[in-house]
Amino acid sequence: MTAILEIDNAFAGYGGGNILRGLTLNVEAGKLTCLVGPNGAGKSTVLKVVSGLLHPRKGEVRFQGQSIGKMSPRAILMQGIVQVPQDRSLFSTMTVRENVLLGGFTLSHHAEKEQRLEEVMTRFPIVRERAKDTAGSLSGGQQKLVEFARAMMLDPKLLLVDEPSMGLEPRVRRLVFDTLQELRAEGRTILLVEQNARSGLEIADVGVVLERGQVRLKGSGADILADPSVGAIYMGTSGRLKTRVQDAPAPTGNDVIESAPDGAS
Amino acid sequence: MNGGLLLGASVLGLLLGGIYGLMASGLALTFGVMRVINVGHSALVIAGAYMSYELFAHLHIDPFVSLVITMPVMFLIGMGLEMAFLQHLREDREQFSVLVTWAIALGVEGVLGYFCGTDLVQISTNYANSSFSIGGVQIVYIYLYGFLLGALLMGLLALLLRRTTFGWSLRATVLNRQAAQLIGIDVAKVSAIAFGIAAAMAAAGGALYGMLNTFNPGSWYDLIGDLLIIIVLGGFSSVRGAFIASLVVIMFQEILSVIISPTWADWSFFMLLAIVLIVRPSGFFGVKTREA
């Protein structure tokens, strides 16, 4: 079991407060790990800390053994971590082709960019079909696919995907999850954040439940899906439940409580 | 109503509009790239006017020639100001930037007052009042040169934005700052350079302003309202929109001052603003985009 990404006791947040409160999480190479949890649990913040949009105040973030916690988003990108952000993130008045090419912004050779573009267009035919249209003229689902295509320009070692189904109608949502599943089948390492827990966990090798900035449960996607205590976490009643069951004190922000054995079984 | 007078006012408005466009484009650029409302932009225009004035008064360098000095110097000053004061704004940039740039403007005003005094001055070249007549319309050379300079610099800026890697990264940053960051664009560097470009454009605008008006360090108050209204009409972050809005607004103003009275002309900015905000709230060139 090789962890490509290790987050160790991370604290991070905005202004005076911390959203991540001592989060510890390993992401294994070649697997799709899905983070779920109630609103405000810190799911998207985890991705921001990994991609460098937010620096952890305390704790370690290591990628392939190297500390990346203090690196700029650009330096982290060069390490091979690419994030597909939440919401629509294409440059709306630029063409689809320009958008995807910009995904290779950090590539120095023009020929390399063109070659990657060819590969990406073969993988995502919509890029070729709509190459000259402005990105803003595409439907929500199509835009999401182009965002995936843009991220693939750098052939990422770790793909971070933040709430890909947000704002999409159910039929299109299916298409997005199918695409993620295909990327996973191709052996990509993916860290997915998903509000729609069922859809996310169904395609995940590893499921992780976050609550108040800490990991509450970790297991195989199917196990987490079947775990009755997940519902309680979503309802916000898990704190009481845990205290009663484990007789543990309420989290103080320094300790990590994991009620499931670490790692996928 | 005299048709010739109306034509004259239109031409004058068009030429003067090009000069205002030069000043307003920098403001649109900084708002687009950084989400910074730079109320101090007009203070940079006045600083540029003083540089041209001093170089003209003491070294007898023509204000059009001295642009090769003032524009690079203002570019560096702009970059320095951005890195020192604006780069650290992380949250609520729109709001805080107003306070910070207001403070910058007061600082610039203070420095100018200390070194240059507060008397009204003007860059009076020997061709200041020369004009020529075409089709019965009297055209002052400075207005024509100013317009041509504005058009040239706007054209160069457009080329920079469309054709260079830096231009691509700047446009991407305008459209979606976070997404730009996530594809490896150094938005901090882009912001500093954009602010520098805006300051250089302000220097060029300032040289023209100083030839057409008397000014002192406090003149930036007179100017900033007009420039802000122009970029609102132009759709806030659109450089092209700001330029075209300048042409429209100043022509409207000049025509109004001829057919009604100059008193009314001062109101024309606000009248146009009210009309446009009712009919098309996103401005002439505004694009409704979703924020990331």
Interface residues (C-beta under 8 A of the other chain):
Chain A: Y14 G15 S51 L53 S72 P73 R74 L77 M78 V82 Q83 P85 Q86 D87 R88 S89 L90 F91 S92 T93 M94 E98 L102 G103 F105 T106 G136 R150
Chain B: E91 W168 S169 R171 A172 L175 N176 Q178 A179 A180 Q181 L182 I183 G184 I185 D186 V287 T289 R290 A292
